[in-house]
Amino acid sequence: MTIVARLAANLRVIGALGARSVKQTFRRPQLASPILIFPTLLLAVQTGGASGAVDLPGFPPVDNFLSFMLAGAMVQSCLLAGNTGGIALAVDLEMGFTDRLFVAPVSRFAIVLGRLAGVGVLGAVTALWFIAIGLIFGASFDQGLPGILVIIVLVSLAAVAFGGISAAIALYTGQASVVQGLFPLIFVILFLSSAFFPANLLLEPAQSVADYNPLSFIAEGIREPVISSLTLESLAKAFGAIALVGAISTLLAAVALRRRLRVG
């Protein structure tokens, strides 16, 4: 088989498994609801109960609190999409479905990439969901369509990057309960960032943690097209943070996959 034919075969595998992943998520409420419903409810509570925060000294200029909070909701949702993808992969491992795929004449990593492709699509869905909520309830997207496209790309890539970490844990343990146990940790990391509150208004040591938290850079990159104008600096930091997380998650997933193929 030529390189081109092998690449085409792997792309078909990724596409098929990605489509299966998306369908599987929306067919199971326990997988779909955390991605959309929980972040939406939290967004409503935070927007309704803390909208006076925009009057605090040092708070960035925004038209309304919803415009500021949308980025946090999107980051939260894409993290949960990544975690859900890892849970579904672990369930497939427990059921033996993934092990059957491993004996097929395709790249083993393409099987993992198929799951992550589905996570990327879910990330795009969550971005569109919260963009629609923003438009309905008065958020301003100052950069218009180009800014909206940037947001969708950032959220999708972030979902894939963090989904790789969940996939690595799923491959290493093969247990959905272990991957699901990451849920509290996700919130700790998320709230120690500028996703829901400006880093300059956080108290120490939370402020120092937020200054170096990759989620802060991603959230600011998503938020900028909503509340102000796009800048190369914020975009570079956002894509750089995603690339860093993606590189780490790829390495972890590759090591975990090699271990699983070796020990079974």
C-alpha positions in Angstrom: 0.0 0.0 0.0 1.4 3.4 -1.0 1.8 6.3 1.4 -1.1 8.1 -0.2 -3.4 5.1 0.0 -2.5 4.5 3.6 -3.1 8.1 4.5 -6.5 8.0 2.7 -7.4 4.8 4.6 -6.5 6.4 7.9 -8.5 9.6 7.1 -11.5 7.4 6.4 -11.1 5.7 9.7 -10.7 9.0 11.6 -13.8 10.4 9.8 -15.9 7.3 10.5 -14.9 7.1 14.2 -15.3 10.8 14.6 -18.9 10.7 13.2 -19.6 7.7 15.5 -18.2 9.6 18.5 -20.5 12.6 17.8 -23.6 10.4 17.3 -22.7 8.4 20.5 -22.5 11.6 22.5 -25.9 12.9 21.5 -27.6 9.5 21.8 -26.6 9.3 25.5 -27.9 12.2 27.7 -25.4 11.4 30.4 -22.6 12.3 27.9 -24.3 15.3 26.1 -25.9 17.1 29.1 -22.6 18.0 30.9 -21.3 19.6 27.7 -24.1 22.0 27.1 -26.7 22.1 29.9 -24.4 22.5 32.9 -22.3 25.3 31.5 -25.4 27.1 30.3 -27.0 26.9 33.7 -23.8 28.1 35.4 -23.6 31.0 32.9 -27.2 32.0 33.6 -26.6 31.9 37.4 -23.3 33.8 37.2 -24.6 36.4 34.8 -27.7 37.0 36.8 -26.1 37.0 40.2 -22.8 38.8 39.6 -23.5 41.3 36.8 -22.5 44.1 39.2 -18.9 43.0 38.9 -18.5 45.1 35.8 -18.5 48.2 38.0 -15.4 47.0 40.0 -12.3 49.1 39.6 -9.9 47.4 37.2 -12.6 45.3 35.4 -12.1 45.4 31.7 -14.6 47.6 29.7 -17.5 45.5 28.5 -21.0 46.2 27.3 -22.4 43.7 29.8 -21.3 40.9 32.0 -22.6 38.3 29.6 -20.1 39.4 27.0 -17.3 38.8 29.5 -18.6 35.5 30.7 -19.2 33.8 27.4 -15.5 32.9 27.0 -15.5 31.2 30.4 -18.6 29.2 29.5 -17.0 28.1 26.2 -13.8 27.0 27.8 -15.7 25.1 30.5 -17.8 23.4 27.8 -14.8 22.4 25.7 -13.0 21.0 28.7 -16.1 18.9 29.5 -16.3 17.8 25.8 -12.7 16.6 26.1 -13.5 14.8 29.3 -16.6 13.2 27.8 -14.6 12.0 24.9 -12.2 10.3 27.3 -15.1 8.7 29.2 -16.6 7.3 26.0 -13.2 5.9 24.9 -12.8 4.2 28.2 -16.3 2.7 27.9 -15.3 1.4 24.4 -12.2 -0.2 26.0 -14.3 -1.8 28.8 -16.6 -3.2 26.2 -13.8 -4.5 24.0 -14.8 -2.4 21.0 -11.5 -0.5 20.8 -9.4 -3.7 21.2 -11.2 -5.1 18.2 -10.2 -2.0 16.2 -6.6 -2.5 17.2 -6.4 -5.7 15.2 -7.6 -3.9 12.1 -5.0 -3.0 9.4 -5.0 0.7 10.2 -2.9 3.0 12.2 -3.6 2.5 15.9 -3.2 6.2 16.6 -5.8 6.9 13.9 -8.3 5.2 16.1 -7.5 7.6 18.9 -7.6 10.5 16.5 -11.0 9.5 15.4 -12.3 9.9 18.9 -10.5 13.3 19.2 -12.0 14.4 15.9 -15.4 13.9 17.4 -14.4 15.9 20.4 -13.3 18.7 18.0 -16.7 18.7 16.4 -18.4 18.8 19.8 -16.2 21.8 20.6 -17.5 23.6 17.5 -21.1 22.8 18.5 -20.6 24.3 21.9 -19.0 27.4 20.5 -22.0 27.9 18.2 -24.4 27.2 21.1 -22.9 29.9 23.3 -22.5 32.4 20.3 -26.2 32.0 19.7 -27.0 32.5 23.4 -24.8 35.7 23.3 -26.5 37.1 20.2 -30.0 36.4 21.6 -29.3 37.9 25.0 -27.4 41.0 24.0 -23.7 40.2 23.9 -21.7 42.2 21.4 -19.3 40.5 19.0 -17.2 43.5 18.0 -15.2 41.6 15.4 -18.3 40.3 13.6 -18.1 37.1 11.5 -14.2 36.9 11.4 -14.2 37.1 15.2 -16.9 34.4 15.5 -14.8 32.1 13.2 -11.7 32.6 15.3 -13.8 31.7 18.4 -15.0 28.5 16.8 -11.5 27.5 15.8 -10.0 28.2 19.2 -12.8 26.3 21.1 -12.5 23.3 18.7 -8.8 23.1 19.0 -8.8 23.5 22.8 -11.4 20.7 23.1 -9.1 18.4 21.0 -6.0 19.4 23.0 -7.6 18.7 26.4 -9.4 15.7 25.1 -6.0 14.2 24.4 -5.2 14.2 28.1 -8.5 12.4 28.9 -7.8 9.9 26.1 -4.4 9.2 27.5 -5.9 8.4 30.9 -8.6 6.3 29.3 -5.9 4.3 27.4 -3.7 3.9 30.5 -6.5 2.8 32.9 -9.2 1.5 30.6 -11.7 2.6 33.3 -14.5 5.2 32.6 -14.8 5.9 36.4 -11.2 7.1 36.5 -11.6 9.5 33.6 -14.9 10.7 35.1 -13.0 11.4 38.3 -11.2 14.3 36.5 -14.4 16.3 36.6 -13.6 18.1 40.0 -10.0 18.7 38.9 -11.4 20.4 35.7 -13.2 23.0 37.8 -10.2 23.6 40.1 -8.0 24.4 37.1 -10.8 26.4 35.4 -11.5 28.6 38.4 -7.7 29.3 38.9 -7.7 31.1 35.5 -9.2 34.3 34.1 -12.0 32.4 32.4 -14.6 33.7 34.9 -13.0 36.7 36.4 -10.2 39.1 35.5 -6.8 37.8 36.7 -5.8 41.3 38.0 -8.8 41.2 40.4 -8.0 37.8 41.9 -6.3 37.4 45.3 -2.9 35.7 45.7 -1.9 33.0 45.1 -4.8 32.6 42.6 -3.7 35.6 40.7 -0.2 34.2 40.1 -1.6 30.8 39.1 -4.0 32.4 36.7 -1.2 34.5 35.1 0.5 31.2 34.0 -2.5 29.0 33.5 -2.9 28.0 29.8 -6.6 28.3 30.2 -6.2 32.0 30.9 -4.5 32.5 27.6 -7.2 30.4 25.8 -10.0 32.3 27.5 -8.6 35.7 26.7 -8.1 34.7 23.1 -11.8 33.6 22.9 -13.0 36.7 24.8 -11.1 39.3 22.8 -13.3 39.1 19.6 -16.4 39.5 21.8 -15.4 42.6 23.9 -12.8 44.3 21.8 -10.6 44.0 18.7 -8.4 41.0 17.7 -4.7 41.4 18.4 -1.9 39.2 17.2 -0.5 39.0 20.7 -3.6 37.5 22.3 -4.1 35.1 19.4 -0.5 34.0 19.5 -0.8 33.3 23.2 -4.1 31.4 22.8 -2.8 29.2 20.0 0.5 28.8 21.8 -1.3 27.6 24.9 -3.4 25.2 22.9 -0.2 23.9 21.1 1.5 23.3 24.4 -1.4 21.4 25.9 -1.8 19.5 22.6 1.9 18.5 22.5 1.7 17.2 26.1 -1.5 15.4 25.5 -0.2 13.8 22.3 2.9 12.6 24.1 0.9 11.2 26.9 -1.6 9.5 24.6 1.2 8.0 22.5 2.9 6.5 25.6 -0.4 5.2 27.0 -1.3 3.7 23.6 2.0 1.9 23.3 1.6 0.5 26.9 -1.9 -0.7 26.1 -0.8 -2.4 22.9 2.1 -4.0 24.8 0.2 -5.3 27.9 -3.2 -5.6 26.4 
